[in-house]
Amino acid sequence: MATQAYEAGRSHWTARRRLSAALWRRPWLRALGLLVPPLGWMVIFYLAALTVLFVSAFWSIDAFTGKLVHVWTWANFHAVFSDPTYRKIAFRTIWMAAAVTVTDAVIAFPFAYFMARVASPRTRTILFVLVLLPLWSSYLARIYAWRLILNHDGALNWSLGKIGLPARGWPLTNTAMWIVLSYTWLPFRILPVCAALERIPASDLEGSRDLGARSWTTFRRVIVPLALPGIVAGSIFTFSLTLGDYITPSLVGNVDFIGNVIYRNVLGLTNNLPFAAAYATVPLVVMALYLTVAKRLGAFEAL
């Protein structure tokens, strides 16, 4: 019995040694073994899902039975691009995503620059905690907190009254959505920009000053070009997250974004999965174009 156990252990050790030697002699085999599990996971659960989504966009729903009909048709895409209501919703979503992206860029850059180049290590740690602190709370809690702030008798109108300004009608407006979305996604913009600014060598800034460049020239011709990949990388988060949001438009703006239309057609009374799949291709195409431009600007190296 002991001899059999010894022989089994010896054969197992020999097999492991041969496998190790084979992997050592063939580096590509090691790389393949490391890449296959994550790539397989992505292909099965991401690319396959996108393929099914795109294919189902060419199907239809039987108006009488409500069942899915596997007959190829362009009717869903025709409805998406010909109906002015859906075009307006798509334009509103893309416009808001762009507005939030630009707003967060303006706010995040000076804050990130102070954190990366000016603040002491202790102050930088405190600022990092403050930036990440809102992410520790529930997304819905932050949305409802902003609803209270933006109410007619909320903190914002109360503050305006204290400085002699008239109250504004903030609730259920595009302005309210713009404020809430800009606040919600701001941490995702600050961190990549801060990381990009930290990677700028101090010698580049000193060289610019030694050559007689003023502060604005150094900022425009040295800091911004070197930090541009991080700026664009942060914009990917703010743009994509706003593009796919459907909770804030419902609770703060009381309007439809692309996500609201998709939600109603998937889980709502409409239950028109093919149309939802066709409409979902709009943000996918927009993000594909956006990521193409971002890649050319070096954003992927900054992620």
VOGU-3710 file (C-alpha; in Angstrom, 3 decimals, decimal comma):
1> matqayeagr> 0,000/0,000/0,000  2,803/2,365/0,926  4,660/1,419/-2,253  1,621/2,229/-4,409  1,214/5,628/-2,715  4,922/6,324/-3,246  4,729/5,417/-6,936  1,595/7,554/-7,421  3,278/10,540/-5,778  6,442/10,041/-7,830
11> shwtarrrls> 4,498/9,893/-11,116  2,543/13,010/-10,163  5,777/14,867/-9,356  7,300/13,721/-12,647  4,282/14,968/-14,609  4,454/18,349/-12,920  8,182/18,568/-13,649  7,629/17,783/-17,335  4,850/20,366/-17,541  7,076/22,961/-15,878
21> aalwrrpwlr> 9,910/22,203/-18,291  7,553/22,458/-21,284  6,264/25,819/-20,117  9,810/27,071/-19,511  10,901/26,103/-23,033  7,789/27,639/-24,628  7,068/31,151/-23,253  4,139/31,549/-25,636  2,468/28,565/-23,967  2,743/30,255/-20,565
31> algllvpplg> 1,270/33,454/-21,976  -1,545/31,477/-23,566  -2,327/29,757/-20,288  -2,514/33,118/-18,528  -4,628/34,816/-21,180  -7,129/32,102/-22,048  -9,211/32,261/-18,812  -9,836/36,060/-18,830  -10,227/36,196/-22,611  -12,603/33,247/-22,533
41> wmvifylaal> -14,614/34,916/-19,784  -14,823/38,126/-21,816  -15,790/36,323/-25,016  -18,526/34,296/-23,350  -20,061/36,891/-21,064  -19,353/40,149/-22,936  -18,793/39,705/-26,653  -21,350/36,911/-26,876  -23,897/39,075/-25,056  -23,239/41,959/-27,458
51> tvlfvsafws> -23,644/39,596/-30,412  -26,973/38,322/-29,112  -28,055/41,911/-28,462  -27,221/42,978/-32,017  -28,842/39,931/-33,612  -32,051/40,309/-31,591  -32,360/43,901/-32,827  -33,337/42,450/-36,229  -36,214/40,414/-34,785  -39,729/41,601/-34,007
61> idaftgklvh> -42,647/41,103/-31,648  -45,953/39,626/-32,723  -48,536/42,337/-32,083  -51,259/39,798/-31,256  -49,479/37,231/-29,093  -46,568/39,352/-27,848  -44,137/36,550/-28,672  -40,716/37,009/-30,207  -40,665/36,431/-33,976  -37,310/35,304/-35,392
71> vwtwanfhav> -37,763/36,993/-38,744  -35,134/39,425/-40,018  -36,378/42,994/-40,313  -35,051/46,562/-40,271  -38,227/47,900/-38,680  -36,662/48,490/-35,257  -33,758/50,523/-36,623  -36,140/52,425/-38,887  -38,233/53,366/-35,837  -35,149/54,464/-33,913
81> fsdptyrkia> -33,834/56,790/-36,619  -37,105/57,987/-38,162  -39,143/58,786/-35,047  -38,349/62,361/-33,912  -39,093/61,445/-30,289  -36,336/58,848/-30,156  -33,925/61,136/-32,000  -34,645/63,871/-29,452  -34,030/61,489/-26,545  -30,742/60,328/-28,059
91> frtiwmaaav> -29,632/63,917/-28,657  -30,581/64,903/-25,086  -28,582/62,000/-23,664  -25,469/62,655/-25,744  -25,648/66,394/-25,118  -25,936/65,887/-21,343  -23,038/63,409/-21,367  -20,889/65,962/-23,197  -21,937/68,790/-20,838  -21,141/66,724/-17,742
101> tvtdaviafp> -17,796/65,670/-19,217  -16,744/69,261/-19,904  -18,006/70,500/-16,518  -16,152/67,810/-14,592  -12,997/68,553/-16,593  -13,124/72,217/-15,571  -13,706/71,334/-11,909  -11,399/68,327/-11,671  -8,238/69,762/-13,216  -7,415/72,484/-10,651
111> fayfmarvas> -8,429/70,177/-7,807  -6,266/67,351/-9,163  -3,361/69,722/-9,824  -3,435/70,907/-6,220  -3,512/67,317/-4,981  -0,706/66,130/-7,272  1,715/69,070/-7,345  1,003/71,404/-4,422  -0,511/69,621/-1,417  1,624/67,983/1,256
121> prtrtilfvl> 1,415/64,186/1,622  -0,916/64,483/4,610  -3,184/66,987/2,861  -3,178/64,818/-0,263  -4,341/61,833/1,779  -7,153/63,868/3,321  -8,233/65,109/-0,099  -8,217/61,577/-1,499  -10,510/60,478/1,320  -12,827/63,419/0,670
131> vllplwssyl> -12,953/62,598/-3,036  -13,744/58,936/-2,399  -16,090/59,511/0,549  -19,250/60,072/-1,562  -18,652/56,715/-3,276  -19,032/54,970/0,077  -22,691/55,947/0,232  -25,547/54,573/-1,837  -26,077/56,025/-5,291  -29,779/56,482/-4,557
141> ariyawrlil> -28,993/58,191/-1,239  -26,909/60,781/-3,070  -29,649/61,340/-5,654  -32,338/61,877/-3,014  -30,013/64,132/-1,025  -29,648/66,347/-4,095  -33,406/66,329/-4,571  -33,744/67,797/-1,086  -31,068/70,392/-1,830  -32,719/71,423/-5,115
151> nhdgalnwsl> -36,304/71,586/-3,824  -38,149/74,913/-3,887  -37,581/75,217/-0,130  -34,245/73,399/-0,203  -30,796/74,441/0,890  -29,827/75,955/-2,471  -32,768/78,363/-2,687  -32,358/79,171/1,013  -28,705/80,088/0,362  -29,687/82,250/-2,607
161> gkiglpargw> -32,235/84,059/-0,460  -29,603/84,793/2,191  -27,472/86,692/-0,343  -30,435/88,553/-1,814  -30,973/86,486/-4,967  -34,402/85,202/-6,031  -35,310/81,541/-5,648  -35,020/79,369/-8,739  -37,140/76,499/-9,951  -34,495/73,774/-9,826
171> pltntamwiv> -36,587/70,577/-9,539  -37,297/68,523/-12,653  -35,079/70,574/-14,964  -32,092/69,853/-17,206  -30,044/72,143/-14,961  -30,791/69,935/-11,965  -29,747/66,846/-13,917  -26,563/68,561/-15,032  -25,657/69,493/-11,441  -26,406/66,057/-9,992
181> lsytwlpfri> -24,647/64,098/-12,733  -21,598/66,370/-12,592  -21,369/65,844/-8,844  -21,980/62,097/-9,034  -19,264/61,294/-11,560  -16,700/63,917/-10,437  -14,523/61,439/-8,433  -14,105/59,304/-11,553  -12,649/62,357/-13,289  -10,384/63,630/-10,515
191> lpvcaaleri> -8,428/60,425/-9,912  -7,173/59,767/-13,491  -6,233/63,430/-13,935  -4,389/63,428/-10,610  -2,484/60,288/-11,595  -1,511/61,859/-14,930  -0,305/65,048/-13,261  1,769/63,086/-10,753  3,620/61,378/-13,621  4,820/64,677/-15,108
201> pasdlegsrd> 8,564/64,931/-14,336  9,503/67,956/-12,256  12,474/68,453/-14,571  10,114/69,303/-17,436  8,545/72,113/-15,440  11,936/73,369/-14,287  13,225/73,279/-17,851  10,266/75,321/-19,022  10,956/77,961/-16,374  14,674/77,976/-17,165
211> lgarswttfr> 13,853/78,685/-20,808  11,902/81,762/-19,751  8,372/80,433/-20,197  5,692/82,085/-18,101  3,254/80,149/-15,945  0,484/80,202/-18,550  2,861/79,079/-21,300  4,142/76,229/-19,134  0,586/75,204/-18,365  -0,503/75,340/-22,010
221> rvivplalpg> 2,543/73,824/-23,688  3,921/71,425/-21,049  1,373/70,454/-18,393  -1,740/70,058/-20,558  -0,070/68,002/-23,347  1,583/65,661/-20,840  -1,603/65,295/-18,790  -3,878/64,953/-21,833  -4,011/61,122/-21,773  -5,226/61,223/-18,152
231> ivagsiftfs> -7,736/63,960/-18,955  -9,174/61,942/-21,826  -9,129/58,745/-19,746  -11,215/60,460/-17,070  -13,626/61,702/-19,715  -14,323/58,096/-20,738  -15,806/57,444/-17,287  -17,915/60,603/-17,072  -19,178/60,344/-20,651  -20,031/56,635/-20,575
241> ltlgdyitps> -21,599/56,696/-17,103  -23,819/59,643/-18,027  -24,683/58,060/-21,362  -25,933/54,907/-19,640  -27,666/56,493/-16,642  -31,423/56,177/-16,318  -32,017/56,717/-12,586  -31,024/60,386/-12,357  -33,168/61,430/-15,357  -36,184/59,730/-13,763
251> lvgnvdfign> -35,737/61,057/-10,228  -34,220/64,494/-10,866  -35,172/65,564/-14,375  -38,381/63,586/-14,983  -37,312/63,128/-18,609  -36,191/60,210/-20,712  -32,645/59,227/-21,532  -31,696/56,335/-23,786  -31,505/54,067/-20,739  -35,081/54,875/-19,710
261> viyrnvlglt> -36,436/53,860/-23,111  -34,438/50,627/-23,045  -35,606/49,858/-19,491  -39,270/50,308/-20,380  -38,963/48,086/-23,438  -37,181/45,329/-21,513  -38,864/45,295/-18,102  -41,814/47,644/-18,571  -45,276/47,211/-20,023  -44,033/47,519/-23,600
271> nnlpfaaaya> -41,878/44,378/-23,372  -40,346/44,925/-26,811  -36,903/43,396/-26,491  -35,938/43,731/-30,200  -36,624/47,476/-30,185  -34,681/47,857/-26,930  -31,760/46,038/-28,529  -31,908/48,301/-31,588  -31,996/51,442/-29,448  -29,127/50,116/-27,308
281> tvplvvmaly> -26,892/50,148/-30,377  -26,994/53,971/-30,339  -24,866/54,389/-27,161  -22,699/51,450/-28,241  -21,857/53,164/-31,533  -21,321/56,507/-29,799  -18,959/54,951/-27,246  -17,097/53,021/-29,957  -16,387/56,304/-31,764  -15,476/57,998/-28,487
291> ltvakrlgaf> -13,075/55,229/-27,504  -11,459/55,334/-30,935  -10,689/59,027/-30,505  -9,568/58,452/-26,895  -7,178/55,705/-27,988  -5,567/58,023/-30,535  -5,002/60,537/-27,735  -3,253/57,933/-25,571  -6,001/57,557/-22,990  -5,662/53,775/-22,709
301> eal> -2,060/54,098/-21,536  -3,255/56,355/-18,700  -5,928/53,964/-17,407
//
